[in-house]
Structure formats: structure tokens, C-alpha cells
Amino acid sequence: MRVKDVVIIDAKGAKLTENVGDAMAQHTANRLALESKVNTKYESQIEEILKRVVGEGKVIAKVNVKMDFTESFETRTAYDGENTAVVSEVANSQKLQGRRPSPQGIPGARSNLPGENPQPGIPETRNDVDKSLVTKNYNVPKTVTQSKKPTAEVKAVSVAVMVDGKRVPVMDENGEVLLNDEGLPVTKYEPWSEAEISNFKAIVASAIGIDEARGDKLVIKNMEFAKEDLSEAEALLRQRENREIIKNLTKYLMIGILITLLFFIVVRPFIQWVTENTVESIEDFLPKTIEELEKIQANQKLPGLEDALPTIEDKMNPEKIEGNMIRERIINLVEQNPAKAAQVVHEMIHSQESTKEIA
């Protein structure tokens, strides 16, 4: 699967990423996302500052930031002429002396004219050359600086802010606060003064870095916000809370009723049925006279009967006797009437499952 075919969404279905087809579209989407992020950051800063003064929910700020994404590179070379050093030096000197005879006679076309006398000339001409050439190579320190301007530079900022006015209490003729029918003070709208609006502008401009030379704009207006009527919403909320309370009470009441019915319909009759059939057996099982006890004791002295007959102490322990008799009686009753025993066990299991589902 390719990256351009994948889109990420949140739990509400809102797209968290854009499906772009090429690199240019991706680059544009990144720029727009960056501008939106900067706008949101500035708006949060403005609202965070002003709400401490005007109150929570009484300020709305919108910011539009224009950014320059042009990429530019710059290279500068600086030479230090004061800290130069001679690397090499070459000196060359020439000296020449030469002589030649100078031309004589009448120069040019005048020699053809009659009556012209020749001009006396210089007997010779000297041509001396004295030349000196020095070549020096210097090492001049230099600094090369390469810089890249940021690709996301703020070009201009436009800010629009709306603030709600103040709510001041209304005074009666006696100078006391006027109260409504609910005992709350009556208030009236009062706008902020021009001096206070100017203070707001100065604070906002300093917070987000407004630069008028760059062409930034900042507008703050004082306007009365619409007052929301929350009475209907509060009533609906109370009704919902009451329904939840009634629902919980009903659930726990039904659980209690089911547990009570289970006890009186299943558990209690079963205990009575087992107890009534056990008491008579216990009374019949216990020795009734002293002669019977002596006879049992005499039988215990016979060889080979210690393991077959219980001792007197065990016979005289009512709790152990009752437990053994109840267990034996239950086994006998189940063998005699298995259908009724199965019905009782089924009702007990079904009642326990119903109680768990309700809980």
C-alpha cells in the first residue's frame, strides 16, 4: 500500500492527515498546516491574556498570519587588510646606456624650397634605460560566510479581537444593590473605555510581536456579547440525573426482591423439608435408656467389634450425629424421589443465574 492511499481519522471521523498525490501537494499542505498552527497559537495567547481581565468566555481572537516560504542562500567573503603577510618577493632591475647620431638638415618639404638654410642638429642622442621591478605576494586573511534564510518567515500579521463589556450592578435610590426575584444582583452592560481598549492593544501587540513597519494590523473592538439562556439546559440536566437515580434505585430494588423471593420460595422450604425429615431419625438413632447404653458398652468389649460399632462418645455427640443423619437422610430422599430433588436443584441454579444477570 502506498502512502498517498492512507488517510488517518479520529474517533469522530475527522481527517487527521490529508491524502496528497504528489510532492508539491504535500509541500503545500504542510505550509497550510504550519500557518494554521501559528494562527491557533497566537489566538490562544491573546485569549489567555485578555480573559484574565474581561472574564472567561468574553474574548474572541482571530489571527491571520501570512508567511513567506521562499528559500534563499547568501555567501559573503570578508578580507582582513590589516593582518596581511608577505609570502614571496621577486626583485628585477635593468640598466641600459645607448647613443646614436641625430638627423641633420631641413626637415620635411622645406628642404625643396630655395633659400632655406639647414638647421643645426644635435650631434648625438642618448638613450639610457634604468628599470627596477619588484613583485611581492601577500597572504590576506579572508572570512567566507554562507547563510540560509528561514523558509517559513512571517511576512505580515492581521489580528481581530472582540471583547465583551463589563457587567456592573444596578443601584437603587438608596445607593444599595438592586436584587431580582431570585435574590441575585441586577446588572447592566457597560463598555470598556478608550483608555482601556488602548491598553489592551498595547498588551496584545507586545505579546505576539506586532510590527507596523512590516504592515501588521491590530484591531480590538468592544461589543456586547449575546447572553445565553441556560435555564432549559439545566432543567434537562436535572431530569436526566433524576432518571438515572430512579433507574439505579429500581435496579437494586428488583435485586432485593428477587433475593427475598429466592429465600422464601426455594431456600426456606428446602431447609424445612430436610429438617423435618431429620429430627425423627436422630431421635430414633440415639439411645433412649440406660440399659441400651450399657448393652452398647458391653458389645464394644467383645473382640472384633471395636471397628464395627461406634464408641459411646461418638454416639453421644449430637452435632456429629445430626450431620451424619442429615447427609444420610438427604441421600435417601434423593434416591426415593429423584424428580423432586432435581426440580429443587434446578430452581436454585436458575435463581442464582437471574440474580447475576440483574446485578
RAVEN-V995533 format. One record per backbone hydrogen bond with DSSP energy under -1.0 kcal/mol. NH is the residue of the N-H (numbers start at 0). CO is the residue of the C=O. E is the energy in kcal/mol with one decimal. If there is no record, write none. Layout:
{{NH;CO;E} {NH;CO;E}}
//
This chain:
{{4;1;-1.1} {5;2;-1.7} {9;13;-2.0} {12;9;-1.4} {15;7;-3.5} {16;7;-1.2} {25;21;-1.9} {26;22;-2.4} {27;23;-2.3} {28;24;-2.5} {29;25;-2.1} {30;26;-1.8} {31;27;-2.4} {32;28;-2.3} {33;29;-2.1} {34;30;-2.4} {35;31;-2.4} {36;32;-2.1} {37;33;-2.3} {38;34;-2.5} {39;35;-2.3} {40;36;-2.0} {41;37;-2.4} {42;38;-2.4} {43;39;-2.3} {44;40;-2.0} {45;41;-2.4} {46;42;-2.5} {47;43;-2.4} {48;44;-1.7} {49;45;-2.5} {50;46;-2.0} {52;49;-1.5} {53;49;-2.7} {54;50;-1.1} {57;54;-1.4} {59;161;-2.5} {61;159;-2.6} {63;157;-2.8} {65;155;-2.9} {67;152;-3.6} {73;146;-3.0} {75;144;-3.2} {77;142;-2.9} {79;140;-3.1} {84;138;-1.3} {86;136;-4.0} {87;136;-1.3} {89;134;-4.1} {91;132;-4.6} {93;130;-5.4} {95;128;-5.0} {99;124;-2.4} {111;108;-1.6} {112;109;-1.5} {115;112;-1.0} {124;99;-4.3} {126;97;-3.9} {128;95;-3.7} {130;93;-4.4} {132;91;-6.2} {134;89;-4.8} {136;87;-3.3} {138;84;-3.6} {142;77;-3.0} {144;75;-3.8} {146;73;-3.4} {148;71;-1.9} {152;67;-2.4} {154;65;-3.4} {155;65;-1.7} {157;63;-2.2} {158;216;-2.3} {159;61;-2.5} {160;218;-2.5} {161;59;-2.7} {162;220;-2.3} {163;57;-2.7} {165;189;-3.3} {167;187;-2.2} {169;185;-3.1} {171;175;-2.7} {174;171;-1.6} {177;169;-3.2} {179;183;-2.8} {182;179;-1.5} {185;177;-3.1} {187;167;-2.5} {189;165;-2.5} {196;192;-2.2} {197;193;-2.3} {198;194;-1.9} {199;195;-2.1} {200;196;-2.3} {201;197;-2.3} {202;198;-2.3} {203;199;-2.6} {204;200;-2.9} {205;201;-1.9} {206;202;-1.8} {207;203;-2.1} {209;204;-2.2} {214;211;-1.1} {215;210;-2.0} {216;156;-2.6} {218;158;-2.2} {220;160;-2.6} {222;162;-2.2} {233;229;-2.4} {234;230;-2.1} {235;231;-2.3} {236;232;-2.1} {237;233;-2.3} {238;234;-2.3} {239;235;-2.2} {240;236;-2.3} {241;237;-2.5} {242;238;-2.3} {243;239;-2.0} {244;240;-2.2} {245;241;-2.6} {246;242;-2.4} {247;243;-2.3} {248;244;-2.6} {249;245;-2.6} {250;246;-2.1} {251;247;-2.4} {252;248;-2.3} {253;249;-2.4} {254;250;-1.9} {255;251;-2.1} {256;252;-2.4} {257;253;-2.5} {258;254;-2.3} {259;255;-2.4} {260;256;-2.9} {261;257;-2.5} {262;258;-2.0} {263;259;-2.5} {264;260;-2.7} {265;261;-1.8} {266;261;-2.0} {267;262;-3.4} {269;265;-1.7} {270;266;-2.4} {271;267;-2.5} {272;268;-2.4} {273;269;-2.2} {274;270;-2.7} {275;271;-2.7} {276;272;-1.2} {277;274;-1.2} {278;274;-1.9} {281;277;-2.2} {282;278;-2.3} {283;279;-2.1} {284;280;-1.8} {285;281;-2.1} {292;288;-1.4} {293;289;-2.6} {294;290;-2.4} {295;291;-2.3} {296;292;-2.4} {297;293;-2.5} {298;294;-2.1} {299;295;-1.6} {304;301;-1.5} {308;304;-2.1} {314;310;-2.0} {315;311;-2.2} {320;316;-2.2} {321;317;-3.0} {322;318;-2.5} {323;319;-2.4} {324;320;-2.7} {325;321;-2.6} {326;322;-2.2} {327;323;-2.5} {328;324;-2.8} {329;325;-2.7} {330;326;-2.1} {331;327;-2.3} {332;328;-2.8} {333;329;-2.5} {334;330;-2.1} {335;331;-2.4} {336;332;-2.8} {340;336;-1.7} {341;337;-2.4} {342;338;-2.1} {343;339;-2.1} {344;340;-2.3} {345;341;-2.4} {346;342;-2.3} {347;343;-2.0} {348;344;-2.2} {349;345;-2.6} {350;346;-2.0} {351;347;-1.9} {352;348;-2.1} {353;349;-2.0} {354;350;-2.0} {355;351;-1.8} {356;352;-2.1} {357;353;-2.0} {358;354;-2.0}}
//
